[in-house]
Structure formats: structure tokens, C-alpha cells
């Protein structure tokens, strides 16, 4: 999982690399693959210089074990972020 510290990343899917969103400073990228243990379902392309922190699955799990309070915040933030991404996709599909 990546936490974007500075910059912007465009997220795309499919063979045509259709843009489905962007990830900016303070947001995370790759959380679905980390949580599900499945391969990444999208592509990510930096729009310029990007600074990102990398948190491996093992590192994330160790952090949650050692600091459940931080784990609770991280899981809540990921859920909120995923909910927002789902809302955006639903809005795009429905044409609103």
C-alpha cells in the first residue's frame, strides 16, 4: 500500500487504461490488494513528481498487532476512502 505524501497519481483500469480516478496527498493507493491479498486491479501513473510512503502487508499487520489503536484509525480511514471511491464510481456509471 502507498500513502501519497506529495503529488498526484492517476488510477486507470482495463486494456485501454481508462481513467477511473486520482489519488492525491494524504490518500492511499493499493489498499484493496493489501486487504484482499489479490493482485492489483488497476494501474497507477504519477502525473509528475510523487513522494509516497510504502507500507507492506507484513508491516501493516505488525503495526496493527503492536498498536491496535493506530490499526483502528487506519482501517477506518481505508473504509472511508473506499466508500468515497465507490461513491465516485457509482456516480460515474449512473451518469450523475
C-alpha atoms as one frame of an Amber mdcrd trajectory, in Angstrom:
protein
   0.000   0.000   0.000   1.216   3.507  -0.750   0.413   6.661   1.181   0.783
   9.636  -1.123   2.740  12.337   0.691   3.025  14.799  -2.190   1.884  14.816
  -5.806  -0.890  13.105  -7.694  -1.408   9.654  -9.185  -3.938   8.828 -11.896
  -5.684   5.459 -11.497  -6.795   3.572 -14.609  -8.214   0.159 -15.460  -8.510
  -2.194 -18.397  -6.565  -2.688 -21.573  -7.398   0.858 -22.700  -6.189   2.322
 -19.373  -9.490   4.122 -18.800  -9.032   6.715 -16.053 -11.247   5.995 -13.058
  -9.861   8.417 -10.518  -6.910  10.101  -8.949  -5.100   9.859  -5.644  -3.640
  12.958  -4.013  -1.576  13.826  -0.964  -2.977  12.235   2.190  -4.750   9.425
   0.335  -3.789   5.791  -0.069  -3.293   3.606  -3.106  -3.213  -0.192  -3.260
  -5.307  -0.767  -0.169  -7.690  -3.183  -1.888  -4.872  -5.502  -2.951  -3.368
  -5.317   0.521  -6.640  -6.133   2.262  -7.778  -8.864  -0.136  -4.350 -10.351
  -0.913  -5.337 -10.320  -4.593  -3.315  -8.788  -7.438  -3.741  -5.075  -8.063
  -6.922  -4.400 -10.033  -5.816  -1.075 -11.532  -2.832   0.821 -12.862  -1.300
   3.889 -11.257   0.596   6.604 -13.109   2.223   9.624 -11.483   1.295  12.938
 -13.089   4.647  14.404 -12.039   6.948  14.045  -9.066   5.357  11.986  -6.322
   6.570  11.274  -2.816   4.956   8.198  -1.291   5.427   6.085   1.796   5.266
   2.341   1.268   3.600   0.097   3.813   3.924  -3.616   3.104   1.235  -6.082
   4.153   3.619  -7.531   6.728   4.465  -4.077   8.056   0.793  -3.128   8.230
  -0.122  -6.318  10.081   2.762  -5.859  12.518   1.713  -2.259  13.171  -1.892
  -3.308  13.831  -0.727  -6.025  16.274   1.598  -3.673  18.119  -0.691  -0.642
  18.100  -4.348  -1.643  17.775  -5.341   1.990  18.345  -3.473   3.035  15.196
  -4.881  -0.001  13.365  -8.411   1.118  14.173  -7.747   4.553  12.692  -6.072
   3.078   9.599  -8.921   0.632   8.951 -11.499   3.392   9.455  -9.667   5.714
   7.069  -9.345   2.960   4.459 -13.057   2.172   4.762 -13.951   5.830   4.340
 -11.619   6.151   1.363 -13.013   3.023  -0.294 -16.543   4.263   0.345 -15.695
   7.538  -1.356 -14.147   5.744  -4.323 -17.213   3.511  -4.647 -19.481   6.548
  -4.493 -17.488   8.220  -7.292 -17.666   5.121  -9.498 -21.403   4.724  -8.880
 -21.963   8.369  -9.791 -19.943   7.968 -12.996 -21.741   4.766 -14.021 -25.177
   6.235 -13.336 -24.353   9.403 -15.282 -24.999  11.816 -12.384
